Amino acid sequence: MPLTIDQWQERETFLLELQGTRSEIANALSIVTRLRRGTQQETTINGLQVLDQQLRALGRSANGLASEFNGGGVRQGTLYGPTPSQRDRKMRLERDVAVLMTEVERLGGR
């Protein structure tokens, strides 16, 4: 059964929002890197390292979700997505990124 226009638009919106989250993570990582280079305080450096690791984990999760949804190579993606599980994962990912962005800002980013 072919996809309807609404289904195509839903897929596109999901992927565009997910790409926005991935871009936000990349931006946060570059801010954290800049902050790490500009500080000498041990506690700040340790906090930034933890933040860096958390952001990288979220980046891997976002990339995995995009790959699962879109497919790649010989691996088929979701045909009629996004599924409720994928929506939930994206929502949790966005929430977690927002929390970490607050922490980035607290440590001097933006």
Order of alpha helices (4+ residues) and beta strands (2+ residues): alpha-alpha-beta-beta-alpha
